[in-house]
């Protein structure tokens, strides 16, 4: 179809949306990485006193990073710091009390981390804090109101408060502090070198398999973790504008104390993931500055190989005698095709908007500017009233 006179239609070979937002190529797990790349970098971890958080802190402090542990469990946090200082010799690991549901507490945590950081800045923020408790969302209770009537009681939404609101607070503060990191770059390099990148601006969101599928009986947890995934998908399209690289990990049921007996019984006969695989996945995302806008799912370690139909899909290998290309994996990439699938819509929509702008020309721009000024004046007058 011929284009209208004077209107530039979208190119038939447009630049992929992935390149516009500086998203890296899908993660190649055969490429090695090293936590030594974290040496001298400053990392803050919420919920760092136990579970995955404690594992992150141990490994990254051992690699020479300056680590700040934020948690509400003061005893566990202080004990972790003393343990890591003794076993690694790294004295630059600190515990700071932090309630992620309390905005002022998080502000204080980040402020103290900057003050104690050797480079007076933060390279990496890990939004890890989370809880998994009995969810009574579908078990309403009642109470008496002032008139003595029995009415529904307000539900306890602590799971959402910790797992979603807390993450939103952490991410918001990350976008405040990361761009202020001394000697870090305001733009993402087209050719990053993790061995030479002394400074970073990195945000890691910790989701869950519950970010990708529902878990019966865990409505709040599912809502919160789906929310974290939504945050990731939204922010990774724009975080490059501040020079921030954003990644996410989504652990499956991992063999840790947080998995209750009921869940273990439901998983009987199946398989659970291992904490070390979660730590390895997070360490890759944190250490390798080449990885941007990627989400990793961590599950049980299995042997797989590419299907012979050329689809690129993997199939389970139960016995690998004589079979080629067999690999053992616990980490997979999620949401890998998001921008590939949206490219057509995005190109067409942006192309139409560009055509409209070109058609309206300078006259349209001037009219919009006058309308904007008029809007501001009217609003100011309304406020004064």
C-alpha positions as CSV (number, residue, x, y, z in Angstrom):
1,X,0.0,0.0,0.0
2,X,1.4,3.4,-1.0
3,X,2.1,5.8,1.9
4,X,0.4,9.2,2.0
5,X,2.4,12.1,0.6
6,X,4.9,13.5,3.1
7,X,4.4,10.6,5.6
8,X,7.3,8.4,6.5
9,X,6.0,4.9,7.1
10,X,7.9,2.4,9.3
11,X,10.9,0.6,7.8
12,X,10.3,-2.9,6.6
13,X,13.5,-3.9,8.6
14,X,13.1,-1.9,11.8
15,X,15.5,-2.1,14.7
16,X,14.2,-4.8,17.2
17,X,12.5,-3.4,20.3
18,X,15.0,-5.4,22.4
19,X,17.8,-3.2,21.1
20,X,16.0,0.0,21.8
21,X,15.7,-0.8,25.4
22,X,19.2,-2.3,25.7
23,X,18.0,-5.8,26.6
24,X,20.7,-8.4,26.2
25,X,20.4,-11.5,24.2
26,X,19.0,-14.6,26.0
27,X,21.3,-15.9,28.7
28,X,23.8,-18.5,27.5
29,X,24.5,-20.7,30.5
30,X,27.5,-22.2,28.9
31,X,29.4,-18.9,29.1
32,X,31.3,-18.9,32.4
33,X,31.1,-16.0,34.9
34,X,33.1,-15.2,38.1
35,X,31.9,-13.7,41.4
36,X,35.4,-12.1,41.5
37,X,33.9,-9.5,39.3
38,X,32.0,-8.3,42.4
39,X,35.2,-7.3,44.3
40,X,34.9,-3.9,45.9
41,X,31.3,-3.4,44.7
42,X,28.7,-2.4,47.2
43,X,25.6,-4.6,47.5
44,X,22.5,-4.2,49.6
45,X,20.2,-7.2,50.3
46,X,16.8,-6.9,51.9
47,X,15.8,-10.0,53.9
48,X,19.5,-11.0,54.0
49,X,19.6,-12.6,57.4
50,X,18.3,-16.0,56.3
51,X,17.4,-18.2,53.4
52,X,18.5,-17.2,49.9
53,X,19.5,-13.7,51.2
54,X,22.0,-15.2,53.7
55,X,23.4,-17.4,50.9
56,X,23.8,-14.4,48.6
57,X,25.6,-12.4,51.4
58,X,28.0,-15.2,52.2
59,X,29.1,-15.8,48.6
60,X,29.3,-12.2,47.6
61,X,31.2,-11.2,50.7
62,X,33.6,-14.1,50.1
63,X,34.2,-12.6,46.6
64,X,35.3,-9.3,48.1
65,X,32.1,-7.3,47.8
66,X,30.9,-4.8,50.4
67,X,27.7,-6.3,51.6
68,X,24.8,-4.7,53.6
69,X,22.3,-7.1,55.2
70,X,18.9,-5.6,55.9
71,X,16.4,-7.6,58.0
72,X,14.1,-7.5,61.0
73,X,15.7,-10.5,62.6
74,X,18.5,-8.7,64.5
75,X,19.9,-11.8,66.1
76,X,20.2,-13.7,62.9
77,X,21.6,-10.7,61.0
78,X,24.3,-10.0,63.6
79,X,25.2,-13.6,63.8
80,X,25.5,-13.9,60.0
81,X,27.8,-10.8,59.8
82,X,30.1,-12.2,62.6
83,X,30.2,-15.6,60.8
84,X,31.1,-14.2,57.4
85,X,33.7,-11.8,58.8
86,X,35.4,-14.7,60.5
87,X,35.2,-17.2,57.6
88,X,36.1,-14.8,54.8
89,X,38.2,-12.1,56.4
90,X,36.1,-9.5,54.8
91,X,35.2,-6.9,57.4
92,X,33.0,-4.9,54.9
93,X,29.8,-6.8,55.6
94,X,27.3,-5.0,57.9
95,X,23.9,-5.7,59.4
96,X,21.3,-2.9,59.5
97,X,17.8,-3.3,60.9
98,X,15.3,-2.9,58.1
99,X,11.6,-3.5,58.0
100,X,10.7,-3.5,54.3
101,X,7.1,-2.6,55.0
102,X,8.2,0.6,56.7
103,X,9.2,3.3,54.3
104,X,11.3,5.2,56.8
105,X,13.1,2.0,57.8
106,X,14.1,1.3,54.3
107,X,15.2,4.9,53.7
108,X,17.4,4.6,56.8
109,X,18.8,1.3,55.6
110,X,19.9,2.7,52.3
111,X,21.2,5.9,53.9
112,X,23.4,4.0,56.3
113,X,24.7,1.7,53.6
114,X,25.8,4.7,51.5
115,X,27.6,6.2,54.6
116,X,29.4,2.9,55.3
117,X,30.2,2.1,51.7
118,X,33.9,2.5,50.9
119,X,33.0,4.3,47.6
120,X,30.0,6.1,49.2
121,X,27.6,4.6,46.7
122,X,25.6,1.5,45.9
123,X,26.3,-0.8,42.9
124,X,23.7,-3.5,43.4
125,X,20.3,-3.6,45.1
126,X,18.7,-7.0,45.7
127,X,15.0,-6.9,46.6
128,X,14.9,-10.3,48.3
129,X,12.8,-9.9,51.5
130,X,9.7,-12.1,51.5
131,X,7.6,-14.3,53.7
132,X,5.4,-17.4,53.1
133,X,2.9,-18.0,55.8
134,X,-0.5,-19.5,56.2
135,X,-2.9,-17.5,54.0
136,X,-6.3,-17.0,55.6
137,X,-7.6,-14.8,52.7
138,X,-10.5,-17.3,52.0
139,X,-11.3,-17.8,55.7
140,X,-13.1,-14.5,56.7
141,X,-13.6,-13.8,60.4
142,X,-16.0,-11.4,62.0
143,X,-16.0,-8.8,64.8
144,X,-18.6,-6.6,66.6
145,X,-18.9,-3.1,65.4
146,X,-19.8,0.0,67.6
147,X,-23.5,-0.9,67.3
148,X,-22.9,-4.5,68.4
149,X,-23.5,-5.9,64.9
150,X,-21.3,-8.8,63.6
151,X,-19.4,-7.5,60.6
152,X,-16.5,-8.9,58.5
153,X,-13.0,-8.2,60.0
154,X,-10.4,-6.5,57.9
155,X,-8.1,-9.2,56.4
156,X,-4.5,-9.5,57.3
157,X,-2.5,-8.6,54.2
158,X,0.9,-8.9,55.7
159,X,2.1,-11.3,52.9
160,X,1.2,-8.6,50.3
161,X,2.8,-5.9,52.4
162,X,6.1,-7.7,52.7
163,X,6.3,-9.4,49.3
164,X,5.0,-6.6,47.1
165,X,4.8,-3.3,48.9
166,X,8.2,-3.9,50.4
167,X,9.6,-4.7,46.9
168,X,8.1,-1.5,45.5
169,X,9.7,0.5,48.2
170,X,13.1,-1.2,47.6
171,X,12.9,-0.7,43.8
172,X,11.9,3.0,44.2
173,X,14.9,3.6,46.5
174,X,17.1,1.7,44.1
175,X,16.2,4.2,41.3
176,X,17.1,7.0,43.7
177,X,20.5,5.7,44.9
178,X,21.9,3.7,41.9
179,X,22.1,6.8,39.6
180,X,24.0,8.6,42.4
181,X,26.7,5.8,42.5
182,X,30.0,7.6,42.1
183,X,31.9,6.8,38.9
184,X,29.0,4.7,37.5
185,X,27.8,5.3,34.0
186,X,24.5,7.1,33.2
187,X,24.2,5.0,30.0
188,X,24.5,1.3,29.5
189,X,27.6,0.4,27.5
190,X,27.0,-1.4,24.2
191,X,30.1,-3.5,25.0
192,X,30.2,-4.1,28.7
193,X,33.2,-5.9,30.2
194,X,32.4,-7.5,33.6
195,X,36.1,-8.0,34.4
196,X,36.7,-4.2,34.0
197,X,33.4,-2.7,35.0
198,X,34.4,-1.4,38.5
199,X,31.1,0.2,39.1
200,X,27.5,-0.8,38.4
201,X,23.9,0.1,38.6
202,X,22.0,-3.1,39.0
203,X,18.6,-4.0,40.5
204,X,17.7,-7.7,41.1
205,X,14.0,-8.6,41.8
206,X,13.3,-11.9,43.6
207,X,10.1,-13.4,42.3
208,X,8.9,-17.0,42.4
209,X,7.3,-19.7,40.3
210,X,4.2,-18.1,41.8
211,X,5.0,-15.1,39.6
212,X,4.3,-17.4,36.6
213,X,1.5,-19.7,37.8
214,X,-1.0,-19.9,40.6
215,X,-0.5,-21.8,43.8
216,X,-3.7,-23.1,45.3
217,X,-4.4,-21.8,48.8
218,X,-1.8,-19.0,48.5
219,X,-3.8,-16.1,47.0
220,X,-1.8,-13.3,48.6
221,X,1.5,-14.9,47.8
222,X,0.4,-15.3,44.2
223,X,-0.9,-11.7,44.0
224,X,2.4,-10.4,45.4
225,X,4.7,-12.4,43.2
226,X,2.6,-11.7,40.1
227,X,3.0,-8.1,41.0
228,X,6.8,-8.4,41.2
229,X,6.8,-10.0,37.7
230,X,4.6,-7.1,36.5
231,X,7.1,-4.6,38.0
232,X,10.0,-6.4,36.2
233,X,8.2,-6.4,32.9
234,X,7.4,-2.7,33.1
235,X,10.7,-1.5,34.5
236,X,13.0,-3.4,32.1
237,X,11.5,-1.4,29.2
238,X,12.7,1.9,30.8
239,X,15.4,1.3,33.3
240,X,18.1,1.8,30.7
241,X,17.2,5.5,30.7
242,X,18.9,5.8,34.1
243,X,21.7,3.4,33.2
244,X,20.2,0.7,35.4
245,X,20.3,-2.9,34.4
246,X,17.4,-4.9,35.8
247,X,17.1,-8.7,36.2
248,X,14.9,-11.1,38.1
249,X,15.1,-14.6,39.5
250,X,12.0,-16.9,40.1
251,X,12.8,-19.8,42.3
252,X,10.6,-22.9,42.2
253,X,10.0,-24.9,45.5
254,X,13.5,-24.9,46.9
255,X,14.6,-27.3,49.7
256,X,14.7,-24.7,52.5
257,X,13.0,-24.4,55.9
258,X,10.5,-22.0,54.4
259,X,8.7,-24.8,52.5
260,X,6.1,-26.1,54.9
261,X,5.2,-29.8,55.5
262,X,2.0,-29.5,53.5
263,X,3.8,-28.3,50.5
264,X,6.4,-31.0,50.9
265,X,3.7,-33.6,51.0
266,X,2.2,-32.2,47.8
267,X,5.6,-32.4,46.1
268,X,6.2,-36.0,47.3
269,X,7.4,-38.1,44.3
270,X,8.4,-35.0,42.4
271,X,11.5,-32.9,42.9
272,X,12.7,-29.7,44.6
273,X,15.3,-27.2,43.7
274,X,18.5,-26.6,45.7
275,X,19.5,-23.4,47.4
276,X,22.9,-23.4,45.7
277,X,21.3,-23.2,42.3
278,X,19.3,-20.1,43.3
279,X,22.5,-18.5,44.6
280,X,24.4,-19.4,41.4
281,X,21.6,-17.9,39.2
282,X,21.5,-14.7,41.2
283,X,25.3,-14.5,41.3
284,X,25.4,-14.7,37.5
285,X,22.9,-11.9,37.1
286,X,24.7,-9.7,39.7
287,X,28.3,-10.4,38.5
288,X,27.9,-10.3,34.7
289,X,27.2,-6.7,33.6
290,X,26.4,-8.1,30.1
291,X,23.1,-9.4,31.3
292,X,20.2,-6.9,31.1
293,X,16.4,-7.3,31.3
294,X,16.5,-11.1,31.9
295,X,14.4,-13.3,34.2
296,X,15.7,-16.7,35.4
297,X,13.6,-19.6,36.8
298,X,15.4,-21.9,39.1
299,X,14.0,-25.4,39.6
300,X,15.2,-29.0,40.2
301,X,18.3,-30.0,38.3
302,X,17.4,-32.3,35.4
303,X,19.1,-33.7,32.3
304,X,17.8,-32.4,29.0
305,X,18.7,-32.2,25.4
306,X,17.3,-30.3,22.3
307,X,14.4,-32.0,20.6
308,X,15.2,-33.5,17.2
309,X,12.4,-31.7,15.5
310,X,14.4,-28.5,15.4
311,X,11.9,-26.5,17.5
312,X,14.6,-25.4,19.9
313,X,12.6,-26.9,22.8
314,X,14.2,-29.2,25.4
315,X,13.1,-32.7,26.3
316,X,13.8,-34.7,29.5
317,X,16.5,-37.3,29.3
318,X,16.0,-40.2,31.7
319,X,18.9,-42.3,30.5
320,X,21.7,-40.5,28.6
321,X,23.7,-43.5,27.4
322,X,25.1,-42.7,24.0
323,X,22.8,-39.6,23.6
324,X,24.4,-36.4,22.3
325,X,24.0,-32.8,23.5
326,X,22.8,-33.9,27.0
327,X,23.2,-31.2,29.6
328,X,22.2,-30.9,33.3
329,X,20.3,-27.7,34.2
330,X,18.4,-26.2,37.0
331,X,18.1,-22.7,35.6
332,X,15.8,-21.6,32.7
333,X,14.9,-18.3,31.2
334,X,11.3,-16.9,31.6
335,X,9.6,-14.2,29.6
336,X,12.3,-14.6,27.0
337,X,10.1,-13.8,24.0
338,X,8.2,-10.8,25.5
339,X,9.6,-8.2,23.2
340,X,9.8,-10.5,20.2
341,X,6.0,-11.1,20.4
342,X,5.2,-7.4,20.9
343,X,7.5,-6.1,18.2
344,X,4.9,-6.1,15.5
345,X,2.3,-4.3,17.6
346,X,4.9,-1.8,19.0
347,X,6.3,-1.0,15.5
348,X,2.9,-0.5,14.0
349,X,1.6,1.6,16.9
350,X,4.7,3.7,17.1
351,X,4.8,4.1,13.4
352,X,1.2,5.4,13.3
353,X,2.0,7.9,16.1
354,X,5.1,9.0,14.2
355,X,2.9,9.5,11.1
356,X,0.3,11.5,13.0
357,X,3.1,13.7,14.4
358,X,4.5,14.3,11.0
359,X,1.1,15.1,9.5
360,X,0.4,17.7,12.2
361,X,3.8,19.3,11.8
362,X,4.9,22.4,13.7
363,X,1.4,23.8,13.8
364,X,0.2,20.8,15.8
365,X,3.2,21.0,18.1
366,X,2.6,24.7,18.8
367,X,-1.1,24.1,19.5
368,X,-0.3,21.3,21.9
369,X,2.2,23.6,23.8
370,X,-0.4,26.4,24.1
371,X,-2.9,23.8,25.4
372,X,-0.4,22.6,27.9
373,X,0.3,26.1,29.2
374,X,-3.5,26.9,29.3
375,X,-4.0,23.6,31.3
376,X,-1.3,24.6,33.8
377,X,-2.8,28.1,34.3
378,X,-6.4,26.7,34.8
379,X,-5.2,24.1,37.3
380,X,-3.3,26.7,39.3
381,X,-6.4,28.9,39.5
382,X,-8.5,25.9,40.6
383,X,-6.0,25.1,43.4
384,X,-6.0,28.7,44.6
385,X,-9.8,28.6,44.9
